[in-house]
Amino acid sequence: MEDDILELYPSCGQTHALKGLYLQQIPDTDGPFIYTNYICSLDGRIALPAEDRASSQVPPAIANARDWRLFQELAAQADLLISSARYFRQAAVREAQAELPVGLAPDFDDLRAWRREQGLSPQPDIAVFSASLDIPLETLAAYADRNRYIVTGGDTDPQRLEPFRDAGIEVLQCGDGRDVDAADLKHRLASLGYRRVYAIAGPSVLHALVEGDALDRLYLTTAHCLLGGREFDTIAWGPEFSPARNMPLRALYLDRHLPEGAGQTLAVYGR
Ligand SMILES: NC(=O)c1ccc[n+]([C@@H]2O[C@H](COP(=O)([O-])OP(=O)(O)OC[C@H]3O[C@@H](n4cnc5c(N)ncnc54)[C@H](OP(=O)(O)O)[C@@H]3O)[C@@H](O)[C@H]2O)c1
């Protein structure tokens, strides 16, 4: 493939192929290295309400195949994905954007083969954040070939956890409250042996990870267009961080191809 990604930082002027840009990026550290990835517009929108469905969605004006390839490359390196109950509720009414990665489309055959070559499991395991436990069990059954976890707070009624345990799904109760304490989660994932954990949920999950000092790296694609809108999601939602969390820039790339007529910058922040 053409070397058509222009590096702006740190090695300004170098060019790269899109394919492989985000492969072999995630370090193999002792504890779990937790990373996430978003695509947003110039005005910071990651999701807008959709006319024909109940749930919000990634705006079609910014979603694009080149960013999706990078999303899949990050997933290919993970031994665990962090998803949310929202994804499974959307899946139950056929509103989920796609199957959980690594995608089964032929475009990603190379990534599934790469996992095998690295000695990784065929697909990453799945951890589902939920306080409500409103998760349609049948949607979890679609991933029975992977280890699955429900991640919830410590004060959840034990009886409500039984259906999940009966279905072979492990429960991780983290912290003392209704919501997940991500600092506790990170310790639990370390003791379970997870090393590369890819969070692909939304703004409240990201907020919990940052609040618990559990997020190591943020991959952020900015599509060069403005979307406006009064109701929207941005990358983190929850109480103000105090102090603000610093995420220094590690790398910055320019992709001129998509979205068409706009292009996008690919930024990597954090450790
Ligand atoms: N553009 C992008 O790159 C991108 C990336 C990700 C998501 N999105 C979009 O952003 C929108 C919002 O995403 P989302 O609803 O998945 O985001 P979310 O705000 O992270 O929350 C999803 C669910 O996760 C559970 N949850 C969150 N924090 C929790 C905590 N601390 N403890 C326990 N459970 C917790 C809750 O489940 P319960 O309600 O069951 O308690 C919550 O409803 C969606 O339209 C999605 O498609 C866009």
The ligand as an ORCA input file, in Angstrom:
! r2SCAN-3c Opt
* xyz 0 1
  N     -16.784      8.154     17.939
  C     -16.263      7.193     18.684
  O     -15.083      6.871     18.529
  C     -17.075      6.487     19.731
  C     -16.472      5.577     20.588
  C     -17.233      4.951     21.590
  C     -18.593      5.258     21.688
  N     -19.152      6.140     20.816
  C     -20.581      6.503     20.880
  O     -20.808      7.263     22.050
  C     -22.169      7.082     22.436
  C     -22.218      6.836     23.929
  O     -21.558      5.594     24.207
  P     -21.934      4.675     25.442
  O     -23.368      4.863     25.764
  O     -21.369      3.335     25.211
  O     -21.082      5.300     26.557
  P     -20.854      5.249     28.105
  O     -21.229      6.619     28.524
  O     -19.459      4.884     28.322
  O     -21.808      4.254     28.842
  C     -22.287      3.028     28.452
  C     -22.776      2.222     29.607
  O     -21.665      1.730     30.324
  C     -22.010      1.516     31.672
  N     -21.086      2.300     32.499
  C     -20.419      3.436     32.189
  N     -19.624      3.817     33.204
  C     -19.788      2.894     34.185
  C     -19.234      2.718     35.483
  N     -18.325      3.553     35.999
  N     -19.630      1.652     36.206
  C     -20.537      0.771     35.716
  N     -21.087      0.874     34.489
  C     -20.708      1.927     33.747
  C     -23.433      1.964     31.845
  O     -24.247      0.811     31.721
  P     -25.630      0.601     32.507
  O     -26.533      1.637     31.916
  O     -26.024     -0.794     32.188
  O     -25.359      0.838     33.967
  C     -23.622      2.915     30.658
  O     -24.942      3.007     30.258
  C     -22.720      5.934     21.600
  O     -23.499      6.475     20.554
  C     -21.494      5.285     20.999
  O     -21.744      4.724     19.727
  C     -18.426      6.775     19.863
*
